[in-house]
Amino acid sequence: MLGRALTSTAWGMIADRIGRKPVIILSIISTLLFNTLFGLSVNYWMAIATRFLLGSLNGLLGPIRAYAVEVCRTEHQAIGLTLVSTSWAIGLIIGPAIGGYLAQPVEKYPKLFPANSIFGRFPYFLPCLCVSFFCLVILISCIWLPETLHKHKLHKTEDQGIEDFAEQQNSSTTNKSLLKNWPLMSSIILFCVTSFDDMAYTEIFSLWAESDKKYGGLGFSSEDVGQVLAVTGASILLYQTFVYPRIVKVLGPVNASRIAAILSMVLLFTYPPMTHLSKPWLSVVVNIASMLKNNLVVTVVTCSFILQNNSVPQEQRATANGLATTLMSFFKAFAPAGAGIVFSWAQKRQHAFLFPGDQMVFFLLDIVIFVELIWTFKPFLAIPEQIPRS
């Protein structure tokens, strides 16, 4: 995450200069290489170094979001950006499964993997090797990937004056500093606050679910929590593909974000009473709540993607998305530590008069979402005018 935070903006600038496709290909090659080396790590510092290099030399996120907008017609841009989020949801399902089933294969499948093989010496190499093989397949498929930078040009019109005016407008927008572009920066701040909420919630949910009921938790096992997260990931896949595009088409990205934030606040107030439910109903209710919460977060995140990409012209789009990734990475880096500290503090005040234990945790999460809601209104969030692609 630190490596990604340090280089995402630079990768976006490179993608705006030389094109989306070269950066995507270089990023996949670096993922293939350093993911394989991570599985072959012989000590802790080699593992840390390979992960840092994997993050810093991977510039996918910014160019991919720009690409998703540019490869679609205007009316289909929302579903293009939802596919970016959907791919993350697929990763949440498949990734942990690959790690869980293929890590330490000598112990799990002794007949297939002898102890004196490379998988005996490097017990986590097999899942890394599978992911690297997947990257190789994707790398080969990039041969047929079309470039989108500078693909959309203004066609010559009979009214040359209109064309000259449009070019002047585009030129002045392009020369404008991204940091002074308030519609862009305000949507990035919304994205960062939502990402902080998402990461903090994810950290707290796992700790809360596995805590004993006498501490205000659910008493779940790690397998129960994994099952909830897998079901949630599958629901995000379905929601982003079939439901979200229709919602944003009717409500627009700003109204959809406001409604999602309000519903998230209401939903979090229902979490503490869940500890009083019996086992069969508890699993059902927790799964439903987890699906709703994560899909509401994804709604705001994807809406912020739309606002960001509509705030800049094409020649600045990858840089803008890279800047958003940089700032988001810093927020996500601090969220787990902060959430863990708050959760530990809340555990010690189970009998407090005001918001005891887990109630305080979810109340503080609600405050973060309230800030997120306030930010969707003027003057905090500036609504961008649709900027021409070229």
C-alpha positions in Angstrom: 0.0 0.0 0.0 2.9 2.4 0.8 4.6 1.6 -2.5 1.3 2.2 -4.4 0.8 5.5 -2.6 4.2 6.8 -3.5 4.0 6.1 -7.3 0.3 6.0 -8.4 0.3 9.7 -9.5 3.5 9.2 -11.5 2.1 6.2 -13.2 -1.0 8.1 -14.1 1.1 10.9 -15.6 3.0 8.4 -17.7 -0.2 6.8 -18.9 -1.5 10.3 -20.0 1.8 10.8 -21.9 2.5 7.4 -23.6 -0.9 5.7 -23.4 -2.9 3.4 -21.2 -1.8 0.1 -22.8 2.0 0.3 -22.1 1.4 1.1 -18.4 -1.1 -1.8 -18.1 1.3 -4.2 -19.7 4.3 -3.0 -17.6 2.1 -3.3 -14.4 1.1 -6.9 -15.2 4.7 -7.8 -15.9 5.8 -6.4 -12.5 2.9 -8.2 -10.8 3.9 -11.5 -12.4 7.6 -11.0 -11.4 7.4 -9.8 -7.9 4.4 -12.0 -6.9 6.5 -15.0 -7.9 9.5 -13.7 -5.9 7.2 -13.1 -2.9 6.4 -16.8 -2.9 10.1 -17.6 -3.0 11.0 -15.3 -0.1 13.7 -16.8 2.2 13.3 -14.2 4.9 10.9 -11.5 6.2 12.7 -8.6 4.6 12.7 -10.2 1.2 8.9 -10.6 1.6 8.5 -7.0 2.6 10.7 -5.8 -0.3 8.9 -7.8 -2.9 5.5 -6.5 -1.7 6.8 -2.9 -1.7 8.2 -3.3 -5.3 4.9 -5.0 -6.4 3.0 -2.0 -5.2 5.3 0.8 -6.4 5.8 -0.7 -9.9 2.1 -1.5 -10.4 0.3 1.4 -12.0 -2.9 -0.4 -13.0 -5.6 1.3 -10.9 -5.5 4.8 -12.3 -5.1 3.9 -16.0 -7.7 1.1 -15.7 -10.4 3.6 -14.4 -9.5 6.0 -17.2 -9.7 3.2 -19.7 -13.1 2.0 -18.4 -14.5 5.5 -19.1 -12.8 5.9 -22.5 -13.7 2.5 -23.9 -17.4 3.1 -23.3 -19.9 5.5 -24.8 -21.2 8.2 -22.4 -24.4 6.3 -21.5 -22.4 3.2 -20.6 -19.6 4.8 -18.5 -21.4 3.9 -15.2 -21.4 0.2 -16.0 -17.8 0.5 -17.3 -16.7 1.8 -13.9 -18.8 -0.8 -12.0 -16.9 -3.5 -13.8 -13.7 -2.2 -12.2 -15.3 -2.5 -8.8 -16.8 -5.9 -9.7 -13.4 -7.3 -10.6 -12.3 -6.3 -7.0 -15.3 -8.2 -5.7 -14.4 -11.3 -7.7 -10.9 -11.0 -6.3 -12.4 -11.0 -2.7 -14.0 -14.4 -3.5 -11.3 -16.1 -5.5 -8.1 -14.7 -3.9 -8.7 -16.0 -0.4 -9.8 -19.3 -1.8 -6.6 -19.7 -3.8 -4.5 -18.9 -0.7 -6.6 -21.1 1.6 -6.6 -24.2 -0.5 -3.1 -24.0 -2.0 -0.9 -22.7 0.8 1.3 -25.3 2.5 0.5 -28.0 0.0 3.0 -30.5 1.4 0.9 -30.7 4.6 -2.5 -30.6 2.9 -1.7 -32.8 -0.1 1.3 -35.0 0.8 0.7 -37.5 -2.0 0.9 -34.8 -4.7 3.7 -32.7 -3.2 6.6 -34.5 -1.5 8.4 -32.8 1.3 11.7 -32.6 -0.6 10.1 -30.6 -3.5 10.3 -26.8 -4.0 6.8 -26.6 -2.4 8.2 -28.1 0.8 10.9 -25.5 1.1 8.6 -22.6 0.0 5.1 -23.5 1.5 3.5 -20.4 0.0 4.9 -20.6 -3.5 2.1 -22.6 -5.0 -0.7 -20.0 -4.6 1.7 -17.3 -5.8 2.6 -19.4 -8.8 -1.1 -19.8 -9.7 -1.7 -16.1 -9.5 1.5 -15.5 -11.6 0.2 -18.0 -14.2 -3.1 -16.1 -14.3 -1.1 -12.8 -14.8 0.7 -14.5 -17.8 -2.6 -15.3 -19.4 -3.8 -11.8 -19.0 -0.5 -10.4 -20.3 -0.9 -12.5 -23.5 -4.5 -11.3 -23.9 -3.3 -7.6 -23.8 -2.0 -8.2 -27.4 -5.6 -7.5 -28.5 -6.2 -4.6 -26.1 -6.9 -1.4 -28.0 -5.3 1.9 -27.0 -7.8 4.6 -26.0 -5.6 7.7 -25.4 -6.2 10.3 -28.1 -8.6 7.9 -29.8 -11.5 10.3 -29.7 -10.7 13.4 -31.8 -13.0 16.3 -32.7 -14.2 15.9 -36.2 -13.9 18.8 -38.6 -17.2 20.7 -38.8 -18.4 23.3 -41.2 -18.6 25.8 -38.4 -14.9 26.3 -37.7 -15.6 28.9 -35.0 -17.4 26.4 -32.8 -14.5 24.0 -33.2 -11.9 26.6 -32.3 -13.9 27.6 -29.2 -14.1 24.0 -28.1 -10.3 23.6 -28.6 -9.6 26.7 -26.5 -11.9 25.4 -23.7 -10.2 22.0 -23.7 -6.7 23.7 -23.8 -7.5 25.9 -20.8 -8.9 23.0 -18.9 -5.9 20.8 -19.7 -3.4 23.5 -18.5 -5.3 23.9 -15.2 -3.6 22.3 -12.3 -5.3 19.2 -10.9 -4.9 20.4 -7.4 -6.8 23.6 -8.3 -9.6 21.6 -9.9 -12.1 21.7 -7.0 -14.7 19.4 -8.7 -11.9 16.8 -9.0 -10.4 17.3 -5.6 -13.8 17.3 -3.8 -14.7 14.0 -5.4 -11.3 12.5 -4.5 -11.9 13.6 -0.8 -15.3 11.9 -0.9 -13.6 8.8 -2.3 -10.9 8.9 0.5 -13.4 9.3 3.3 -15.5 6.5 2.0 -12.4 4.3 1.6 -11.4 5.1 5.2 -14.9 4.1 6.3 -14.7 0.9 4.3 -11.3 -0.2 5.6 -12.1 0.7 9.2 -15.4 -1.2 9.0 -13.7 -4.2 7.5 -11.2 -4.3 10.3 -13.8 -3.8 13.1 -16.3 -6.2 11.6 -13.8 -9.1 11.7 -12.7 -8.3 15.3 -16.3 -7.8 16.5 -17.6 -11.0 14.8 -14.9 -13.1 16.4 -15.1 -11.5 19.9 -16.8 -13.4 22.7 -20.4 -12.4 23.4 -19.5 -11.3 26.9 -17.5 -8.6 25.2 -20.3 -7.5 23.0 -19.2 -9.7 20.0 -20.9 -12.4 18.0 -18.7 -15.4 19.0 -18.0 -16.4 15.3 -15.2 -18.6 14.3 -12.7 -17.5 11.6 -14.5 -19.9 9.2 -17.8 -18.2 9.9 -16.3 -14.8 9.2 -14.7 -16.0 6.0 -18.1 -17.4 4.8 -19.8 -14.1 5.5 -17.1 -12.2 3.5 -17.4 -14.7 0.6 -21.2 -14.3 0.4 -20.7 -10.5 0.6 -18.2 -10.6 -2.3 -20.7 -12.6 -4.4 -23.4 -10.1 -3.7 -21.2 -7.2 -4.7 -20.6 -8.9 -8.0 -24.4 -9.3 -8.7 -25.2 -5.8 -7.4 -22.6 -4.0 -9.4 -23.4 -5.9 -12.6 -27.2 -5.7 -12.6 -28.5 -3.2 -10.0 -26.1 -0.3 -9.6 -26.2 0.9 -13.3 -29.9 1.2 -13.1 -29.8 3.1 -9.8 -27.2 5.7 -11.0 -29.1 6.1 -14.2 -32.3 7.1 -12.3 -30.8 9.0 -9.3 -27.4 10.3 -10.7 -24.1 9.8 -8.8 -24.6 12.5 -6.2 -28.1 11.5 -5.1 -27.2 7.9 -5.1 -24.2 8.7 -2.8 -26.4 10.6 -0.4 -29.0 7.9 -0.1 -26.3 5.2 0.3 -24.7 7.2 3.1 -28.0 7.7 5.0 -28.9 4.0 4.7 -25.4 3.1 5.9 -25.8 5.2 9.0 -29.2 3.6 9.8 -27.8 0.1 9.2 -24.9 0.5 11.6 -27.2 1.3 14.5 -28.7 -2.3 14.0 -25.3 -4.0 14.6 -25.0 -3.9 18.4 -28.5 -5.5 19.0 -27.5 -8.5 16.8 -25.5 -10.0 19.7 -28.8 -11.0 21.3 -30.0 -13.1 18.4 -29.8 -16.9 18.5 -27.4 -18.8 16.2 -29.6 -19.7 13.2 -31.1 -16.2 12.9 -27.8 -14.5 13.8 -26.0 -15.9 10.7 -28.9 -14.9 8.4 -29.1 -11.3 9.8 -25.3 -10.8 9.8 -25.0 -11.9 6.2 -27.8 -9.6 5.1 -26.3 -6.7 7.0 -22.8 -7.3 5.6 -24.1 -7.5 2.1 -26.1 -4.3 2.4 -23.2 -2.3 4.1 -20.6 -3.3 1.5 -22.9 -2.7 -1.4 -23.8 0.8 0.0 -20.0 1.6 0.3 -19.4 0.3 -3.3 -22.2 2.6 -4.5 -20.5 5.8 -3.1 -17.0 4.6 -4.3 -18.2 4.0 -7.9 -20.2 7.3 -7.9 -17.0 9.1 -6.9 -15.2 7.4 -9.8 -17.8 8.9 -12.2 -17.4 12.3 -10.7 -13.6 12.2 -10.9 -13.5 11.1 -14.5 -16.1 13.8 -15.5 -14.0 16.5 -13.8 -11.0 16.3 -16.2 -10.3 16.0 -19.9 -9.0 12.8 -21.4 -5.3 13.9 -21.4 -5.5 14.3 -17.6 -7.7 11.4 -16.7 -5.1 8.8 -15.8 -3.1 11.3 -13.7 -6.3 12.3 -11.9 -7.1 8.7 -11.1 -3.5 8.1 -10.0 -3.7 11.0 -7.7 -6.9 9.6 -6.2 -5.2 6.2 -5.7 -2.3 7.9 -4.0 -4.5 9.7 -1.5 -6.8 6.7 -1.0 -3.8 4.5 -0.2 -2.7 6.7 2.6 -6.2 6.7 4.1 -6.4 2.9 3.8 -3.0 2.6 5.4 -4.0 4.4 8.5 -7.6 3.0 8.8 -6.9 -0.5 10.1 -4.5 0.7 12.9 -6.9 3.4 14.0 -9.9 1.0 13.9 -7.9 -1.6 15.9 -7.0 1.0 18.6 -10.6 2.2 18.9 -11.9 -1.4 19.1 -9.4 -2.3 21.9 -10.4 0.9 23.8 -14.1 0.1 23.4 -13.6 -3.4 24.8 -12.5 -1.9 28.1 -15.7 0.1 28.5 -18.4 -2.6 28.4 -20.3 -1.2 31.3 -20.1 2.5 30.4 -23.3 4.6 30.7 -23.0 6.2 27.3 -22.4 4.0 24.2 -20.9 1.0 26.0 -18.4 -1.3 24.2 -19.3 -2.1 20.7 -22.0 0.6 20.6 -19.2 3.2 20.8 -17.4 1.5 17.9 -20.3 1.7 15.5 -21.2 5.2 16.7 -17.8 6.4 15.7 -18.1 4.7 12.3 -21.5 6.5 11.9 -19.7 9.8 12.5 -17.3 9.0 9.7 -20.2 8.2 7.4 -22.0 11.5 8.5 -18.9 13.4 7.3 -19.2 11.5 4.1 -22.8 12.5 3.8 -22.1 16.2 4.5 -19.4 16.2 1.9 -22.0 15.3 -0.8 -23.6 18.7 -0.5 -22.4 22.2 -1.6 -20.0 23.9 -1.1 -18.0 20.8 -0.2 -18.7 18.7 -3.3 -18.6 20.6 -6.6 -20.5 19.0 -9.5 -18.4 18.8 -12.6 -19.7 19.8 -16.0 -19.3 17.1 -18.6 -16.0 17.6 -20.3 -15.4 16.5 -23.9 -13.4 13.3 -24.2 -10.8 14.8 -26.6 
